[in-house]
Amino acid sequence: MAEDTQTEYDRGLVKASTLGSMFSTTANAGRRRGKIMRAD
């Protein structure tokens, strides 16, 4: 039972970090796009 809980916890962390990296990548791309548009 403890192992199952740990596995679920690990899975949650992986999901959270994947979403976090996706979000920061999107935010960085948006910032870059914004700078390019402003430069134009």
N, C-alpha and C positions, 0 to 999 in steps of 0.2 A: 504493500500500500504506500509506504513512504517513497519507494522507487517510482511508482506511478505519478505521485504528486511532483516529484523532482523532475520527471520527464515533461510533464505538462508545464511546469515552471520554465524549464529550459526552452521549450517550444514557444512559450509566450515571449521570452527574452529575444529569441531569434526573430520572431515576427515583429516585435517592437523595434529592434535595431534595423531590420530590413526596411520597415516603413520610415524610420528616422532617416536612413541614408537616402531613400528615394525622395523624401521631402526636401532634404538639404540640397540634393542634386538639382531638383526642380527649382528651388529657391535661388540657387546660384546661377542657373541657366536664365531664369527670369531677370535677375539683376544684370547679368551680362547683356541680355537683350535690351533691357531698359537703357543701359549706358550707350549701346550702339544707336538706339533710336534717338536718344538725346543728342548724340554727336552729329547725327544727320540733321 
